[in-house]
Amino acid sequence: MSICLIVSDEVSDDSWKTSIPKYNGLGTEGIGSVYQYQLLLAFYADFIGVDYTFSGTTNLSHHAYTEYSAEGFCQSLDNFFNFSNLKKEWDEVYMFAQLESTSDPRGADIFNGELLSFRDDNKDKDILVNLHWCHVHLAKFCAQHVAEIFTKERIDRIRSRLVFEGEKYFEDGLNISWHVRSANPSDIPVEIVSPLRELYVPDRDFVRYRNLINFLKSSTEGRKTTLHLHSQGFVTKFEEFLDLKENDFNVRIHLDDPPVSDIYHMANADLLVMSNSSFSWVPSLLNSNQKIVRDNFTNGPFVHNHIKANYDFTKFA
């Protein structure tokens, strides 16, 4: 018998005992917005020694930028992340509020011991626990226990569950993945979403990004290194970066690749350079190696094993 967790924004009822609805992105949520919390749940459940389940996604945005239909896009992501999808009949289904000792159904008590007590008191049943709208509290708990939860062994083991059948293009030597956000004419204006998004504008940003590449060259001197730039080619092709190649420092540009290819390679890179984006944060959770992140990063409550860079990429700490 067991306790199984699911994080959802849906209200659960007895019908969930036999059939859990898919996570509905409502046509607005992208990859980072949805899968970051499923990843956090996978790490948290493994940390406390309980099961978790994820029934898949539906109605996610961003499929229009790929060769997939809306349904095929969601299926490709579900297949890639390969989260636990338990299919069984539960004896009971509980909402987070039913486990709370306070009147606030979104409080953090459950992550600080109440769930463990509930697990220990219900060893004779199969119980599904719906962490309804607990996304933020789950993230906060993980941020407070980074060292205990995000161990190299656990990160590498959870990353090994990814199912990627595309081209694995990493070369011999050191492979650095760099996620660069490109301006997308279909995006909500950056000033509405976040002024920290830092979309690449060549006339403004090439000089400071060249500083970053110079730092990477000096840090990898004497080693064969390939810098992989991951982005979308809406308004720029990033060809200016090819002029920065050297004998032992190659630059490869990957534009408009399937999202799972970018995530897979960023998760497996020897060094990951992140953008201020939840799409960057997802592979950062799966990568036990070092990350470089801007000092104004806001798209996740923590980044483990990282160094911070200032705006001009002239200082790293």
Secondary structure by P-SEA (a helix, b strand, c coil): cbbbbbbcccccccccccccccccccccccccccaaaaaaaaaaaaaabbbbbbcccccccccccccccaaaaaaaaaaaaccccccccccccccccccccccccccccccccaaaaaaaaccccbbbbccccaaaaaaaaaaacccccccaaaaaaaaaaccccccccccccbbbbbbbbccccccccccccccccccccccccaaaaaaaaaaaaaaacccbbbbbbbbbccccccccccccccccbbbbbbccccaaaaaaaaaacccccccccaaaaaaaaacccbbbbccccccccccccbbbbcccccccc
